């Protein structure tokens, strides 16, 4: 009998463990929808309900836990176990129930979260990310086909997950945001690209919508770009961001002005965090 190729087993098992453990950073992954997508405890608020909904065709199970992230200057997330300087984790002050949820197709369930505001908690912003990890429907290898006993079978099972930020703020925390280093590139592509740097100062994160208007030489404004839900998390002082602008009839990016606004979203009168003009 030919000996199975055991020399390939260890690295492949390591790959399976890595794929199974790494969380995907998305608000809507697989067939799970979560509302709201972000939780902030501040002032007298100490509880929050999350609604989980299965929009798929199969029953799904999710385990609920916390993970910790740092945000890079490009806006990407890196998982960490120890906080960076000036960063504080929130998970040890949070309670979540239940910690496991099974949803039939088109079924929803409420997950309750409570913030424990301890008397000796120092002023500042605390952040962790709530992680909903899909539990795969495991089936023994070989259930659907005959097993070749002279070989080793490896089955990769993708594990989907969603993380949402949970922030707790203690005290009256200052915040200031500035838009800087605006640069428009409309020479190398048919679609104009706008580069922006967010400069954040203070002790709390900022989260809002970016709106860009082209202002004609006569003063008429035309909306040419919108990006919802841009965050700069503590302790980051800056974030670099690029966005594509619309090509619209009558809009000429070689003249006029770009007006860029960064503001809180979903309000009747949104708070304006910062605005900047770029002469073209």
N, C-alpha and C positions, 0 to 999 in steps of 0.2 A: 504494500500500500504506500502511496506517495505521502510524504510527511507534509502536513499543512504549513503554509508560509507564516509561522508565528512572528517573524521579524517585522511584519507590517502591522501587528496588532496594537502595540503601544502608542505610536503616533496617531493612529486613527481613533483610538479610544480618547486620547487627549483632545482631538479635534471635536469629537462628539460632546465631551464635557464642556469645552469652551463655547460651542454654539448653544448649548442648553442653558448656560449660566448667564450669557450676555443679554442685557435687556435692550429692547428696541425702543428708541426715544420717539414716541408718537402718541398723539391723543386718541387716535382711532386706528387701532391695529387689529387685523382679523375681523371679527364680527362684534366687538364690544364697543359701546358708546358710553361715555361718562359725562355727567352734568353735575356741577360745573366743572370746568377744565382747570381751575386754579382756585386755591383756598387761601384766604388771608384772615388771620385772627388779629384784631387790634381793637383798642378801646375796651368796651365791656363784652365783646363777642367772645364766647368760649365754646360754642358748639356749631357743627355744620353737618348737613345731610348731603350725601352724594347718591345720585341715582345711576345705577348700572343697568344697561339694557342690552340684551342679546338680539341682534338683528339678523343673525344667521339662520341656517336651516337645521343645525345640529345642537344638541345640548352641550354646554361648555361649562367648565369649572375653572375658577380663578382663585389663586392664593394671594392674600394681601400682605404686603410687608413694606419696609422703608429702604430706600437706597439714598446714597449721598453723591452729589455731583458738584464739580466746579465748572464754571463757564469760561471758555477761552475767549480771547479777543475777537475771534471770528464768529462767536456765537455757538460753537459746538460744545457738547457736554462731555466731560471725562469723569468716570466713576472713581471715587476716592473713599478712603476709610478714615482719614484724619483731616480735620478742617484746615484750610489755609489760614494764614494770618489775617485776622479780622473777620473770619467766617465762623458762624455758630450753627450747630445742628439742632433741629427742633424735635427729632423723633422721641427723645426720652421724656418730653413734656406732652406727648400726644397719645391718646387712646383711640383705637379703632375697633369697631365691632359690626359684623363678624369679620374674622380673618380669613374665611373661606366662603366662596359664593358659587353655587351651582345654578345655572340659568337654562331653562328650556327655551326653544325657539320663540322669539317675540315676547319673552318674559323679562320683567324688570324687578329690581330689588334695591332697597335703600341700605346704604352703609353709613353708619353714624360715626362721627369723629368728635372728640372732645379735647380741648386744650386745657392743661392743668397749669394755671398761672400761680407759681409758687411765690411766697412773699419775698424771698431773697434773690429772685431772678433779676439780674442786672439789666439795665436799659440796653436796647439793641435789637437787631433783627435776627431771627432764628429761622433756618430753612432746611427742610428735608423734602424728599420726593416720595410720594406714595406710589408703590409699584404693584400693579395688578398683573400677575404672571399666570398665563394660561397653563393648565395642567393637561398634558397630552393624554389621549385615550390610548394607553399602551396596550400593544398586542404582541404576544411572543413571536419572535422571528421564526418564520416557517409555517405559520398558521394557514397562509394562503397558497403555499407551494411546497413541493417536496424539498427536503433539506439535503444538501450535498455534504455528507459527513467528512469529506476529504478537504473541505475548504472552510474558511472563516467568513461569516456574513457580517457586514456592517450596515446598519440602517441609520441614516441621519434623520432626526426628528426635529423640525423647526419649532422653537418655543416662542410664541408671540407674547408681547407684553405692552402695557401702557404705563407711563409715569406721568403724574401731575405734581406740580410744585405745591407745597404747603408751607406757608410763611406765618410766623408769629412775631408781632412787633410789641415791644415793651417801651413805653415812654413816648414822648413827643420827638420824633426823629426828623432831623433836617434832610432835605433833598434838593439838589440843583442839577439841571441837565442843560448841556450846551451842544449844539450841532456845529461840527467843525470840518475842515478839510473837504468841502464839497468840490467834486470834480465830475464833469460830464464828458463822456467819451462817445462821440457820435461819428467818428471818422472811420473806424475799422470794422463796423458792422452795420447792418441795415436797421438794427434796433439800438436806440440810445441807451447807455448805461450810466447810472448815477452812483458815485461812490460817496459815502458819508461816514463820519466818525462821531459816535456818541460819547461825550465826556460827562461822566456821572460823578458828582461829589455828594457827600453826606453819608448817613448811616442806614439808608434803606434802599431797596431795589426799586426799579421803575419798570412799568409795563404799559405799553400803549400802542397806538396806531400811527403809521407814518403816511402823510398825504403830501403829494407833490402837485403843484399847479404851474402851468406855463402862463406867464403874463405877457401879453402882446405889447409892442411899443405904444399902442393906444390905451393900454391899461385893462384890457379884457382878460379875464381869468378862465383857464380851461384845465380841468383835472386830468392829469396825464399819468398818475401812478398812485396806488394805494397798497400798503402792506399792513395787515392786521397782526396784532399780538407780538410786537417786538419788545423783548425784555433785556435789561442790563442788571444782572444780579450782583449783590454784594459778595465779595469785597472788590469786584472789578470796577476800575475807574473809567474804562473805555471799552467800546465795542466797535469794530469796523464792519460796515454793511454795504452791500451793493444791490441795486435793483434795476430792473428793466423798465423803461418808460414807453408809453404807448405811442405809436405812430398814428396821428390823427390828421385828417384834412384840415388845413389851415394852420397847423402848428409847425413852426420853424425853429429848430433848436440852434440855429445860427444867429438868432436875434432875440431880443426881449429879455425876460428874467425868469428864473425858476424860483418859486416860493415853496419852501419845505417846512411843513409843520409836523411836530411830534406831540400827540395829545392822548389823553385818556379816552378809551373807547366806551361805547354803549351808554352814553349819557346824553340827555337832552341838551345840556350845555357842557360839553367836554372840557376838562381842565387842560389848558395849553401848557405843556412842559417846556417847549422850546420852539423857536422858528428861526429860519435863516434864508437869506436871499443869495442867489448866484446870478451875477450878470453874465449874459451870453455874448 
